[in-house]
């Protein structure tokens, strides 16, 4: 049945239906492409998180060197405390039909992120962004009115 549906949508030049091995090859190729894509997405999220952490550390260092001594120490301690809380768990919202509906894609992305974040004490979690296009429009409208 699946072979007939595939052949109807994608007829061959010879007119013969695809062999079972052809269908298996297409499925394998699609699976490998999805795995590669999930690895790229996961690595990108991890890289952006690392860049964020590095920038925050530079900010703390700048605070500690730019302020007068007593104020500098307090600002630096406060900033470090806030950042340590924020680094414990980072939430990244996602939206889109591939990550939401392609079988095991979300799990593959999360697995790559988890493996790359394993060396740090951080937790980076992917969560769905429900109604994100509606929220984006609302934020844009609010910014225009401000």
C-alpha positions as CSV (number, residue, x, y, z in Angstrom):
1,X,0.0,0.0,0.0
2,X,2.8,2.5,0.9
3,X,4.7,1.5,-2.2
4,X,1.7,2.1,-4.4
5,X,1.1,5.5,-2.8
6,X,4.8,6.4,-3.2
7,X,4.7,5.3,-6.8
8,X,1.6,7.3,-7.5
9,X,3.2,10.5,-6.1
10,X,6.6,9.8,-7.6
11,X,6.4,7.7,-10.8
12,X,9.6,6.2,-12.2
13,X,10.7,6.8,-15.7
14,X,10.2,3.1,-16.5
15,X,6.7,3.1,-15.1
16,X,7.6,0.2,-12.8
17,X,6.8,0.7,-9.1
18,X,9.8,1.1,-6.8
19,X,11.4,-2.0,-5.3
20,X,11.3,-2.6,-1.6
21,X,15.0,-1.9,-1.5
22,X,14.3,1.5,-3.1
23,X,11.7,2.4,-0.5
24,X,14.1,1.2,2.3
25,X,16.9,3.4,0.8
26,X,14.7,6.5,0.8
27,X,13.6,5.8,4.4
28,X,17.2,5.3,5.5
29,X,18.3,8.5,3.7
30,X,15.5,10.6,5.3
31,X,16.4,9.2,8.7
32,X,20.1,10.1,8.3
33,X,19.2,13.6,7.1
34,X,16.9,14.1,10.1
35,X,19.6,12.9,12.5
36,X,22.2,15.2,10.9
37,X,19.8,18.1,11.1
38,X,18.9,17.4,14.8
39,X,22.7,17.4,15.5
40,X,23.2,20.7,13.9
41,X,20.2,22.3,15.7
42,X,21.4,20.8,19.0
43,X,25.0,22.0,18.5
44,X,23.7,25.5,17.5
45,X,21.6,25.8,20.7
46,X,24.6,24.6,22.8
47,X,27.0,27.1,21.0
48,X,24.6,30.0,21.6
49,X,24.3,29.0,25.3
50,X,28.1,28.9,25.6
51,X,28.4,32.3,23.9
52,X,25.8,33.7,26.3
53,X,27.7,32.3,29.3
54,X,31.0,33.6,28.1
55,X,29.5,37.1,27.5
56,X,28.0,37.1,31.0
57,X,31.4,36.2,32.6
58,X,33.0,39.1,30.7
59,X,30.3,41.4,32.0
60,X,31.0,40.3,35.6
61,X,34.7,40.9,35.0
62,X,33.9,44.4,33.6
63,X,31.8,45.2,36.6
64,X,34.6,44.2,39.0
65,X,37.2,46.4,37.3
66,X,35.1,49.5,36.4
67,X,33.4,50.3,39.8
68,X,34.9,51.7,43.0
69,X,36.2,49.0,45.3
70,X,33.3,48.6,47.8
71,X,30.6,49.0,45.1
72,X,32.5,46.9,42.7
73,X,32.7,43.9,45.0
74,X,29.0,44.0,45.8
75,X,27.9,44.4,42.2
76,X,30.2,41.6,41.2
77,X,28.8,39.3,43.9
78,X,25.2,40.1,43.0
79,X,25.9,39.5,39.3
80,X,27.6,36.2,40.0
81,X,24.7,35.0,42.2
82,X,22.1,36.0,39.6
83,X,24.1,34.3,36.8
84,X,24.6,31.1,38.8
85,X,20.9,30.8,39.3
86,X,20.2,31.5,35.6
87,X,22.9,28.9,34.5
88,X,21.4,26.1,36.5
89,X,18.5,25.7,34.0
90,X,18.1,27.4,30.7
91,X,14.8,27.0,28.7
92,X,14.8,27.4,25.0
93,X,11.4,27.7,23.3
94,X,10.8,26.0,20.0
95,X,8.2,26.3,17.3
96,X,7.8,24.7,13.9
97,X,6.4,21.6,12.2
98,X,9.6,19.7,11.8
99,X,10.6,19.8,15.5
100,X,7.0,19.4,16.6
101,X,5.9,16.6,14.3
102,X,8.8,14.7,12.7
103,X,9.1,11.4,14.6
104,X,11.9,11.6,17.3
105,X,13.3,14.9,16.0
106,X,12.8,16.8,19.3
107,X,14.3,13.9,21.3
108,X,17.3,13.8,19.0
109,X,17.9,17.5,19.4
110,X,17.5,17.3,23.2
111,X,19.9,14.4,23.3
112,X,22.6,16.3,21.4
113,X,22.1,19.3,23.7
114,X,22.3,17.1,26.8
115,X,25.5,15.4,25.6
116,X,27.2,18.8,24.9
117,X,26.1,20.3,28.2
118,X,27.1,17.3,30.2
119,X,30.5,18.8,31.0
120,X,28.9,21.7,32.7
121,X,26.4,21.8,35.5
122,X,23.9,23.4,33.2
123,X,20.6,22.1,32.0
124,X,19.3,23.3,28.7
125,X,15.7,22.3,28.0
126,X,13.7,22.6,24.8
127,X,10.1,23.5,25.4
128,X,7.2,24.2,23.0
129,X,6.4,27.8,22.3
130,X,2.6,27.7,22.2
131,X,1.0,30.4,20.1
132,X,4.4,32.0,19.5
133,X,3.3,33.8,16.4
134,X,0.5,35.4,18.3
135,X,2.8,36.4,21.2
136,X,5.4,37.8,18.7
137,X,2.7,40.0,17.1
138,X,1.5,41.2,20.5
139,X,5.1,42.1,21.6
140,X,5.7,43.9,18.3
141,X,2.5,45.9,18.8
142,X,3.3,46.7,22.4
143,X,6.7,48.0,21.3
144,X,5.2,50.3,18.7
145,X,2.9,51.8,21.3
146,X,5.6,52.4,23.8
